[in-house]
Amino acid sequence: MRYRRLFETAQDAILILDEPSGKILDANPFIKEMLGYSHAEIVGKEGWEIGMFRDAEENKAAFRELQAKGYIRYEHLPLKTRDGKLIEVEFVSNVYQVDQRNVIQCNIRDITERSRLERQTHEQAEALAELHHRKDEFLAMLSHELRNPLSAISSALHVLRLQGNENPIQQRAMTTMEGQVGQLAHLVDDLLEVSRVITGRIQLQLECLDLRSIAHQAVEAVRPLIERQRHELSVSLPAEPVWVQGDPTRLEQVVVNLLNNAAKYSDEGGHMRLTVEQGDGEVEAVLRVRDTGVGIAPELLPRIFDLFTQADRTLDRSEGGLGIGLSLVQKLVELHSGKVSAHSAGLRQGSEFIVRLPALSTEGSPIALAPIERGKLSMQTVRVLVVDDNVDVADMIVMLLQLVGHEAKAAYSGQSALETATEYKPDVVLLDIGMPNMNGYEVARRLRREPQTKDVRVIAMTGYGQDSDRLRSQEAGCDHHLVKPVDTQKLQDLLARRV
């Protein structure tokens, strides 16, 4: 036989079979190490007799397939050794001619350990997937559980504001609480958002936007923190629109995070600057946030956008975040085909963050620039049914709505909501989703089925704020989806609309 030395020294088992009969003509020495059979015990046998197949019929089927195709391969063939041990092998067999005689060569490689590692890797992957699933469920539940008390506190603070208390100590206390509630809500948002971005479960709602309006909205969102820190903020916007294609909520989130960072990491009375401009031959839009704060150490600058990256904490810099805000900024900007960069001359030298986005021309915009119909406003009193199993949340929202001139009533369960809606005949139902026994989705579906309530406006008001939650609300029949703690002005705007 040609290449006899290779045959003898191979570290895989090799069998040579007679093609017409399927009987073993020769075997290399490694077969004894693998199966425990000697050369003399193997020669003249068929494969099934040395444990290669479960029985003679399976052996014959494989033999017929080999004769028909001239080649067969099994990735995970169970093979029984002489002492009854089962091993997994990779089995490759082909027919060729030697001295005008057809023979079959079978190469057999023990892959038991490899298969074990593959199964282990697969099991670990499944375990990690389960952990990710549980983590997502935990974050969603954590969000819901955190947002409920935040919602109650936020509504209570608005109620107190509406009382017009002039006591400066109480005013200062309320301002502090409002700022801290906003900060907690912001942290919850970032934590959930970065999880969605990393796992690719975020969907952008793209439209044509003027980046100036995004900057303006972000400034208004961060203004309470800026005023509390007594910072000076200058905003420079061009006279002409700067058009970009993007998701308004996500881009506002980018700017809010950058402004929040600048405010948090600047000493009281610091200077901040926000600019928007058309750059690089008008093919890109550029937004800059600059501050006179603590700056960024040179060794930290290259990884400033990495998840959970933070500078060393000090006792005088206790208002840090979770190390996710800038990572979220980078990922959201990249989803918009843009880039974000950080610059700093070093510690105590301030910092600058620059966001660059592809710009659109007014002529070449792929999306119509016509204003979106927002619905007509109504100044009439609205009859509102507030549904929430958290009594504090429901009662505070009812009190708040009554103080701003609406009629409001609370229901504390899904079944109670359906019964009350029939009698109370509300114009709007503010509906919590995560309720026991009958959740908000089921309540919305039942409201839509009943003739007396099928036309009522349903606003989901919940601690669940993922994209999938919004979609489920829409499918259940909700007209809007608000995430707790709800912005009071946004809620009043929605109640004032007829559609």
Secondary structure, 3 states (H helix, E strand, C coil): CCCHHHHHHCCCEEEEEECCCCCEEEECCHHHHHHCCCHHHHCCCCHHHHCCCCCHHHHHHHHHHHHHHCEEEEEEEEEECCCCCEEEEEEEEEEEEECCEEEEEEEEEECHHHHHHHHHHHHHHHHHHHHHHHHHHHHHHHHHHHHHHHHHHHHHHHHHHHCCCCCHHHHHHHHHHHHHHHHHHHHHHHHHHHHHHHCCCCCCCCEEEEHHHHHHHHHHHHHHHHHHCCCEEEEECCCCCCEEEECHHHHHHHHHHHHHHHHHCCCCCCEEEEEEEEECCCCEEEEEEEECCCCCCCCCHHHCCCCCCCCCCCCCCCCCCCCCHHHHHHHHHHHCCCEEEEECCCCCCCEEEEEEEEEECCCCCCCCCCCCCCCCECCCCCEEEEECCCHHHHHHHHHHHHHCCCEEEEECCHHHHHHHHHHHCCCEEEECCCCCCCCHHHHHHHHHHCCCCCCCEEEEEECCCCHHHHHHHHHHCCCEEEECCCCHHHHHHHHHECC
